[in-house]
Amino acid sequence: MTAPGTPAPPTAPGPPENTALKRAIGPRLLILFVIGDILGTGIYATTGKVAGKVGGALWLPFLIGFAVAILTAASYVELVGKYPKAAGAALYTQKAFKVPFLTFVVAFMVMCSGLSSASAAARAFGGDYLGEFTSALPPTLVAILFLLVLAALNLRGVAESVKANVVLTVVEVTGLLVILSIGAYAVLNGDGEPARLTEFEASGTGYALVTGVLGATALGFFAFVGFEDSVNMAEETQDPVRTFPRAIFIGVAVTGTVYVLVALVSSLLVDHRTLERSSGPLLEVVKAGGVDFPPGLFALIALFAVTNSALINIMMASRLCYGMANERVLPRALGRVLPGRRTPWVGIVLVSLLAVGLVSTGEIEGLGDTTSFLLLCVFAVVNIAVLVLRKDRVEHRHFRTPTALPVLGAVTALILASPLADRDADVYVRAGVLLLIGIGLWVVNKVVMATREGSAQDLPDDRHA
């Protein structure tokens, strides 16, 4: 859909010949990237916690989360088509509101969402999936060691990290196909309890039921995050104006469908109380499915899946830290690069330490909900930015989402980020502390820059000596 009254060629002008990034990502590869970025820890680790909030109607929060994700995805599609640059939400915020501090807050919240997501994945790694092999190690210690190993891989180089990501994405998709196959077998054989699919855990009706569903949806939304990262590949994608609408919508639709089906299978085969008690809920589905699939093999697949999510998010957070340092909104020291490997080692160390700190503050549910809360705040800003930027016309044709979608996207994001979503207070505290750390770094950077500028002005000018 194109902006009305835009007399322009059908595609965006090509990049300049000396562009620093190679446009190597085609339409199919971009679709796979989006799907791989969304799939992971959310569905493997938080399904049980969502069931604990809503009961047997586990599929409903994922269905609502799917609808909310589509609304915000439409806004991202319009903006990446309009401004095909690799800066995502921070770029859109700056163009819409032109308030550098707000832009910094949005960028830092995106970075922190990656850290809390990686921490949730680390907690999942040290839980029941690993417990299928050994229970001798304390889960918190395992989670910390897990993050340190990922930091070492990240320090070694981006090529190694990306190659590992491709392999792990294939593995995590295989695991979800196993769950769906088990569900199909159960349905064909008349197994399971269909009556559970309409049971709600929330007592009573009205407000209690609504807040229970909203709380489950806010937590379940953690499974959908990731599509927003793909817009950072705009400068490396062939014809992004045409490619991104299809890739993002297909990616969200495929993952949303898989999530709802996995939720249906999980509730059909396993009681919600059993799912809630497990940090490896899909392992419970495998054990209850009546199929001779080795639980140990599925546990190994799940460990690979949560590793992939953590790796992607640590990479993203460290590169955002590096980029903000180079843009002089964070101390320049955070942009230092490791000689030889050319990896942003100071940024990697900082985000890894923050992730280790987060692991020590909560379990999977709290950390996953923190990720959702941070990104829901960002998504509200992005949906509003779409409407503000309607006055900014560009010369090329691009997708234009119906105005009602970003309005609904902003409203639903704000509702799910509000106390109506029945989340624990520690989620707000954790997010607030992270934001205060970022603001502290921003203030330090401002003071250092002002001091340097003052010192430079005090130096004698010897040009006329």
C-alpha positions in Angstrom: 0.0 0.0 0.0 1.5 3.3 -1.0 1.2 6.8 0.4 -1.6 8.7 -1.4 -0.5 11.3 -3.9 3.1 10.2 -4.1 4.3 10.5 -7.7 7.4 8.4 -7.4 9.1 5.3 -8.8 8.0 2.0 -7.5 11.1 1.3 -5.4 13.4 3.3 -3.2 16.5 4.7 -4.8 19.5 2.3 -4.6 22.3 2.8 -2.2 25.3 4.8 -3.1 28.1 2.9 -4.7 30.5 3.3 -1.7 28.0 2.0 0.9 29.7 0.3 3.7 27.3 -2.6 4.0 26.8 -5.3 1.4 23.2 -6.0 0.4 23.4 -9.8 0.6 20.1 -10.7 2.2 17.4 -11.7 -0.3 13.6 -12.2 0.4 13.8 -15.9 1.4 16.8 -15.4 3.7 15.1 -12.4 5.4 12.0 -14.5 6.1 14.1 -17.2 7.6 16.0 -14.6 9.7 12.7 -13.2 11.0 11.4 -16.6 11.9 14.7 -17.6 13.6 14.8 -14.4 15.5 11.3 -14.8 17.0 11.5 -18.5 17.8 13.3 -19.6 20.9 13.2 -19.2 24.7 9.7 -17.7 24.9 7.8 -20.8 23.8 10.3 -23.3 25.2 10.5 -21.8 28.7 7.5 -19.6 29.5 4.6 -21.7 28.3 4.2 -23.2 31.7 4.3 -19.8 33.5 1.6 -18.5 31.1 -0.5 -21.6 31.9 -0.1 -20.8 35.6 -1.6 -17.4 35.0 -4.5 -18.3 32.7 -5.1 -22.1 33.2 -6.0 -24.6 30.5 -7.0 -21.9 28.0 -3.3 -21.5 27.3 -3.8 -20.8 23.6 -5.8 -17.5 24.2 -2.8 -15.4 25.5 -0.7 -16.5 22.5 -3.5 -15.7 20.1 -4.0 -12.2 21.6 -0.2 -11.7 21.6 -0.1 -12.7 18.0 -2.7 -10.0 17.2 -0.7 -7.3 19.2 2.5 -8.4 17.4 0.8 -8.0 14.0 -0.3 -4.5 14.8 3.1 -3.3 15.8 4.8 -5.3 13.0 2.6 -3.2 10.5 4.1 0.0 12.0 7.6 -1.3 11.7 7.0 -2.3 8.1 5.8 1.2 7.2 8.8 2.8 8.9 11.5 0.5 7.5 10.0 1.0 4.1 10.0 4.8 4.5 13.5 4.9 6.2 15.4 1.8 5.1 18.3 2.4 7.6 19.8 0.1 10.2 18.8 1.9 13.4 15.3 0.7 14.1 13.2 2.2 16.9 15.9 4.8 17.8 15.9 6.2 14.3 12.1 6.4 14.2 11.9 8.0 17.6 14.5 10.7 16.7 12.8 11.5 13.4 9.4 11.8 15.0 10.1 13.6 18.2 13.6 15.1 17.7 14.4 14.7 21.5 17.9 13.1 21.8 17.2 12.0 25.4 14.0 10.2 24.5 15.9 8.6 21.6 18.6 7.4 24.0 16.0 6.0 26.4 14.3 4.0 23.6 17.6 2.7 22.4 18.7 1.7 25.9 15.4 0.0 26.6 15.8 -2.1 23.5 19.3 -3.0 24.6 18.1 -3.9 28.1 15.3 -6.0 26.7 18.0 -8.1 25.0 19.8 -8.5 28.3 16.7 -9.6 30.2 15.8 -12.0 27.4 19.3 -13.5 27.5 19.0 -13.8 31.3 15.7 -15.6 31.0 17.3 -18.0 28.5 20.1 -18.6 30.9 17.7 -19.4 33.7 15.9 -21.8 31.3 19.2 -23.5 30.4 19.9 -24.2 34.1 16.4 -25.6 34.7 14.5 -28.8 34.0 15.9 -29.3 30.5 19.4 -29.6 31.9 17.9 -31.5 34.9 17.2 -34.3 32.4 20.9 -35.0 32.4 22.1 -33.7 35.8 20.8 -32.0 38.9 24.1 -31.7 40.7 24.8 -28.0 39.8 22.9 -25.0 41.3 20.7 -23.5 38.6 22.0 -19.9 39.2 25.6 -21.0 38.9 24.8 -22.8 35.6 23.0 -19.7 34.3 26.0 -17.5 35.1 28.5 -19.9 33.6 26.3 -20.1 30.5 26.3 -16.3 30.0 30.1 -16.3 30.4 30.5 -18.9 27.7 28.3 -16.9 25.4 30.3 -13.8 26.1 33.5 -15.7 25.2 31.9 -16.8 21.9 30.8 -13.2 21.2 34.3 -12.0 21.9 35.8 -14.5 19.5 34.0 -13.0 16.5 30.7 -12.3 14.8 31.4 -14.9 12.1 31.5 -17.7 14.6 28.4 -16.3 16.4 26.4 -16.1 13.2 27.4 -19.7 12.1 26.3 -21.0 15.5 23.0 -19.1 15.1 22.2 -20.8 11.8 22.7 -24.3 13.3 20.8 -23.5 16.5 17.8 -22.1 14.5 17.4 -25.3 12.6 17.6 -27.3 15.8 15.0 -25.2 17.6 12.5 -25.4 14.7 13.0 -29.2 14.7 12.0 -29.3 18.4 8.7 -27.4 17.8 7.9 -29.7 14.8 8.3 -32.6 17.2 5.8 -31.1 19.6 3.3 -30.5 16.8 3.8 -34.1 15.5 3.1 -35.4 19.0 0.0 -33.3 19.2 -1.3 -34.6 15.8 -0.7 -38.2 16.9 -2.6 -37.6 20.2 -5.6 -36.0 18.4 -5.7 -38.9 15.8 -5.7 -41.4 18.7 -8.3 -39.6 20.8 -5.8 -38.8 23.6 -5.7 -35.7 25.8 -8.4 -33.7 27.5 -10.1 -31.3 25.2 -12.2 -29.9 28.1 -9.0 -28.2 29.5 -8.8 -25.9 26.5 -11.7 -23.7 27.9 -10.7 -23.7 31.5 -9.5 -20.5 33.1 -7.4 -20.4 36.2 -8.5 -16.9 37.2 -11.2 -17.1 39.9 -14.5 -15.4 39.3 -15.3 -13.2 36.3 -15.0 -9.6 35.2 -12.0 -7.7 36.4 -10.1 -10.7 37.9 -10.6 -12.7 34.6 -9.5 -9.8 32.5 -6.4 -9.0 34.5 -5.5 -12.7 34.5 -5.7 -12.9 30.7 -3.9 -9.7 30.3 -1.1 -10.8 32.6 -0.8 -14.1 30.8 -0.8 -12.2 27.4 2.0 -9.8 28.6 4.2 -12.7 29.6 3.3 -14.8 26.5 4.2 -11.7 24.4 7.8 -12.5 25.3 7.6 -15.3 22.8 6.9 -12.9 19.9 9.8 -10.5 20.4 12.5 -10.5 17.8 10.7 -9.3 14.7 11.7 -5.7 15.6 15.4 -6.7 15.4 15.1 -7.5 11.7 14.7 -3.9 10.7 18.4 -3.4 11.7 19.2 -5.5 8.6 17.6 -2.9 6.3 20.9 -1.7 4.8 22.0 -5.3 4.1 18.8 -6.4 2.5 18.1 -6.4 -1.3 15.3 -3.9 -2.1 14.2 -3.5 1.5 11.1 -1.4 0.6 9.6 -4.4 -1.3 11.2 -7.2 0.8 10.4 -6.2 4.4 6.5 -6.2 4.3 6.4 -9.8 3.1 9.2 -11.0 5.3 7.9 -9.5 8.6 4.3 -10.4 8.1 5.1 -14.0 7.0 7.6 -14.4 9.8 5.1 -13.2 12.5 2.2 -15.2 10.9 4.3 -18.4 10.8 5.6 -18.1 14.4 2.2 -17.0 15.7 0.5 -20.0 14.2 3.2 -22.4 15.5 2.9 -20.9 19.0 -0.9 -21.2 19.2 -0.7 -24.8 18.0 2.0 -25.6 20.5 -0.1 -24.0 23.3 -3.1 -26.1 22.2 -1.1 -29.3 22.2 0.5 -28.5 25.6 -2.9 -27.8 27.3 -4.5 -30.8 25.6 -1.9 -33.3 26.9 -0.7 -31.8 30.2 -2.6 -30.2 33.1 -1.8 -26.5 33.6 -0.5 -27.0 37.1 2.1 -29.5 35.9 3.2 -27.1 33.2 3.4 -24.2 35.7 5.7 -26.2 38.0 8.2 -27.0 35.2 10.9 -24.7 33.8 11.0 -27.1 30.9 7.2 -27.3 30.1 7.5 -28.8 26.6 9.5 -31.7 28.0 6.4 -32.5 30.0 4.4 -32.6 26.7 6.9 -35.0 25.2 6.7 -37.3 28.2 2.9 -37.3 28.1 2.4 -37.6 24.4 2.4 -41.3 24.1 5.1 -41.2 21.4 8.4 -43.1 21.9 10.5 -39.9 21.5 13.5 -39.8 23.9 13.0 -37.1 26.5 16.7 -36.7 26.7 17.0 -35.9 23.0 14.2 -33.3 23.2 15.8 -31.8 26.3 19.0 -31.4 24.3 17.1 -29.7 21.5 15.5 -27.3 24.0 19.0 -26.5 25.4 20.1 -25.6 21.9 17.0 -23.4 21.4 17.5 -21.3 24.5 21.2 -21.0 23.7 20.3 -19.5 20.4 18.0 -16.9 21.9 20.6 -15.9 24.4 23.4 -15.7 21.8 21.3 -13.5 19.5 20.3 -11.1 22.3 23.8 -10.8 23.7 25.1 -10.0 20.2 22.4 -7.4 19.7 22.9 -5.7 23.0 26.6 -5.5 22.7 26.4 -4.0 19.2 23.8 -1.4 20.4 26.1 -0.5 23.2 29.0 -0.1 20.7 26.8 2.0 18.3 25.7 4.3 21.1 29.3 4.8 22.2 30.3 5.7 18.6 27.4 8.2 18.4 28.7 9.8 21.6 25.6 9.1 23.6 27.4 6.6 25.9 31.1 6.9 27.0 33.5 6.4 24.2 35.3 3.7 26.1 32.3 1.4 25.5 33.1 1.5 21.8 36.6 0.0 22.1 37.3 -2.9 19.9 39.4 -6.0 20.6 42.6 -5.9 18.4 42.7 -8.8 15.9 39.1 -10.0 16.5 37.6 -6.6 15.9 34.8 -7.3 18.4 33.4 -4.6 20.8 35.0 -6.1 23.9 34.1 -3.4 26.4 30.5 -3.4 25.3 30.4 -7.2 25.5 31.9 -7.2 29.0 29.4 -4.5 30.2 26.3 -6.3 28.8 27.5 -9.6 30.0 28.0 -8.2 33.6 24.5 -6.7 33.5 23.0 -10.0 32.3 24.8 -11.9 35.1 23.3 -9.3 37.6 19.8 -9.9 36.1 20.1 -13.6 36.4 20.6 -13.1 40.2 17.4 -11.0 40.5 14.7 -13.3 39.3 13.4 -16.5 37.7 12.2 -17.2 34.1 8.8 -15.6 34.6 10.1 -12.3 36.1 12.9 -11.9 33.5 10.7 -12.8 30.6 8.0 -10.3 31.8 10.7 -7.6 32.1 11.6 -8.2 28.5 8.0 -7.9 27.4 7.5 -4.7 29.5 10.5 -2.9 28.1 9.6 -3.8 24.5 5.9 -3.0 25.0 7.0 0.5 26.0 9.2 0.8 22.9 6.4 -0.5 20.7 4.0 2.1 22.1 6.5 4.8 21.1 7.0 3.3 17.6 3.3 3.1 16.9 2.9 6.8 17.9 5.9 7.7 15.8 4.2 6.2 12.7 1.3 8.7 13.1 3.6 11.6 13.8 5.8 10.9 10.7 2.8 10.8 8.3 3.5 14.5 7.7 7.1 13.6 6.5 6.7 12.5 2.9 9.5 10.6 1.1 10.1 10.4 -2.7 9.8 6.6 -3.0 6.7 4.4 -2.7 6.4 2.4 0.4 3.9 0.3 2.4 1.4 2.4 4.4 -0.5 0.7 7.2 -4.1 1.7 7.8 -4.2 4.4 10.5 -6.3 2.3 12.8 -3.6 -0.3 13.2 -0.9 1.9 14.8 -3.6 3.5 17.0 -4.7 0.0 18.2 -1.0 -1.0 18.4 -0.2 1.9 20.8 -3.3 1.3 22.9 -2.8 -2.4 23.3 1.0 -2.0 24.0 0.3 0.5 26.7 -2.4 -1.6 28.3 -0.1 -4.7 28.4 2.7 -2.5 29.9 0.4 -1.1 32.6 -0.5 -2.6 36.0 -3.7 -3.9 34.4 -1.5 -6.8 33.2 -1.1 -8.0 36.8 2.7 -8.4 36.8 4.8 -8.5 39.9 6.3 -5.2 41.2 9.8 -6.6 40.9 9.4 -6.3 37.1 9.0 -2.5 37.3 11.8 -2.3 39.8 14.2 -4.3 37.6 13.3 -2.3 34.5 13.7 1.0 36.5 17.1 0.0 37.8 18.3 -0.8 34.3 17.1 2.5 33.0 18.7 4.4 35.9 22.1 2.7 35.0 21.6 3.9 31.4 20.8 7.4 32.4 23.8 7.4 34.8 26.1 6.4 31.9 24.4 9.1 29.7 25.0 11.8 32.4 28.7 10.7 32.9 29.2 10.9 29.1 27.6 14.4 29.0 29.8 15.6 31.8 33.0 14.2 30.2 32.2 15.7 26.9 31.4 19.1 28.4 34.7 19.0 30.4 36.7 18.2 27.2 35.0 20.9 25.3 35.7 23.4 28.1 39.3 22.4 28.2 39.7 22.7 24.5 38.2 26.3 24.6 40.7 27.2 27.4 43.7 26.2 25.3 45.6 29.2 23.7 45.0 29.7 20.1 48.4 29.9 18.5 47.2 30.2 14.9 47.9 33.9 14.9 51.2 33.8 16.8 
